[in-house]
Amino acid sequence: MINDRGDRVEEALPSFPVEVLGLGELPQAGDEFEVFTDEKQARALAAERSQPHGSIASNKPWLPAVSLWAKSQN
């Protein structure tokens, strides 16, 4: 990680801007980073996290919150 002055840093606290090198895609807000000594383990976890999980992976139709509220009023 590199801070806004171009210095390498080991830790980035909240509201501390850093540039992270080596990411394949942008992380989501709140994503936690894990450090691995083995690249193979890191890639395996990244592949696992990129797969859809649970009900999101199913083909169930999505209902907007307004529709759910309307159904609850009947």
N, C-alpha and C positions, 0 to 999 in steps of 0.2 A: 504494500500500500504506500502511496505517496501523498503527502499532504499538499495544501495549497501553495506552499513555498518550494515544493520540489524535493523535500526531505523524505527519506524512507521512515515509516513509522510502524510499530508493532501492534498498536491499539488505536481504535477509532471510537471515541465516546459519542453519545448523541449530540447532534448539531456540529460535529467536527468533520469538515469536508475532506474526503480522501478520494483518490483515484485508485481503483482496483484493477490490476492487469491480469489477463489470462482467462477472463470469463467468456463463455461462448454466447451468452445472451444476458439481457438485463434481468436482475433479480426483482422480485416484487417487494413492495414496502413491507418491512418487518421480517423479511427472510433472514434466517440466521446462517452464519458461515461456519463451516467446520474445517479444521485443518487435518490433512492426512499426510503421512510420510510416504505413502504408496499411491501413485497416480491411478493404478488399476482400481483400488478401492474407491477413490474419489469419482472416477468415471462410472463405476457400478452404481453408486448412490445417486449420481446425477441422472442416470438413465431410469432408475427406479422412481425418482421424484417427478420425472417428466411424463410418466404414465398416468392417465386419468384414474381416479379412485372412486370407489363406492357408487352412490346413486348418480354421480356426475357421469360416470362411464356408461351407465345404462341408457337405453333408448326411451326412457320415460319422458313424456312431454313436460315442458316447463310451463308453469302458470305464473303470470305476473301477480304481485302481491295484491293488487286491486281486485283481481279475479278471485283470489282466495278469500278476501274480505267479503266480497259480494256473496260468495257461496255460504259463508258463515252466517250471513244475515237471514238466509232463507230457513 
